[in-house]
Amino acid sequence: MNICVFLSAADLDERYTAPAREFAGLLGKAGHTLVWGGSDTGLMKVVADGVQEAGGRLVGVSVDFLAAKARPNADEMTITGDLAERKALLLAKSDAIVVMVGGTGTLDEATEILELKKHAKHTKPVVVLNTAGFYDGLRTQFQRMEDEGFLPRPLADLAFFAEDGRTALAHLESEIAAR
């Protein structure tokens, strides 16, 4: 399975890197391919290293202004002209999406993917990996949107919130197997 992971390229402390490394190992050992933003820095590097070390493949999609940070030994690397093209290609190359901890870029990617799913532009499973409660506030906001009629579909139809990598991967594998 090709699993797109949206996440930070920043250097983060162990409360985020240790669970990311564990999740990456699970992906690689299960024979999955990581589809990611292609960066060889920060948390993106941690996950790419973990997947590759565990035997998984790496498919990167970077953008021209970040090309200098692209991982040199990915199995496949594409450089796009802008962020919109990058997001479209990440979605096209994946069977499922995981949103890990990140900043505004990760949030932009996550909300676009959820908006596209809301409008049935894709049906791929989306998991928000809520490491250390990072996305508790976002889950609360989404629940409010659902409760107050802003979401035409239940939140559970758009995304699954997982507290750990094992739960995230198990959910994705069961969703894909059910298709």
ZIMOUR-V960583 format. One record per residue. RES is the residue in one letter. BURIAL is b if it has 24 or more other ideal C-beta (glycine too) atoms within 12 Angstrom, else e. Layout:
RES & BURIAL
RES & BURIAL
This chain:
M & b
N & b
I & b
C & b
V & b
F & b
L & b
S & b
A & b
A & b
D & e
L & b
D & e
E & e
R & e
Y & b
T & b
A & e
P & b
A & b
R & b
E & b
F & b
A & b
G & b
L & b
L & b
G & b
K & e
A & b
G & e
H & b
T & b
L & b
V & b
W & b
G & b
G & b
S & b
D & b
T & b
G & b
L & b
M & b
K & b
V & b
V & b
A & b
D & b
G & b
V & b
Q & b
E & e
A & b
G & e
G & b
R & b
L & b
V & b
G & b
V & b
S & b
V & b
D & e
F & e
L & b
A & e
A & e
K & b
A & b
R & b
P & e
N & e
A & b
D & e
E & e
M & b
T & b
I & b
T & b
G & e
D & e
L & e
A & e
E & e
R & b
K & b
A & b
L & b
L & b
L & b
A & e
K & b
S & b
D & b
A & b
I & b
V & b
V & b
M & b
V & b
G & b
G & e
T & e
G & b
T & b
L & b
D & e
E & b
A & b
T & b
E & b
I & b
L & b
E & b
L & e
K & b
K & b
H & e
A & e
K & e
H & b
T & e
K & b
P & b
V & b
V & b
V & b
L & b
N & b
T & b
A & e
G & e
F & b
Y & b
D & e
G & e
L & b
R & b
T & e
Q & e
F & b
Q & e
R & e
M & e
E & e
D & e
E & e
G & e
F & e
L & e
P & e
R & e
P & e
L & b
A & e
D & e
L & b
A & b
F & b
F & b
A & b
E & e
D & b
G & b
R & e
T & b
A & b
L & b
A & e
H & b
L & b
E & b
S & e
E & b
I & e
A & e
A & e
R & e
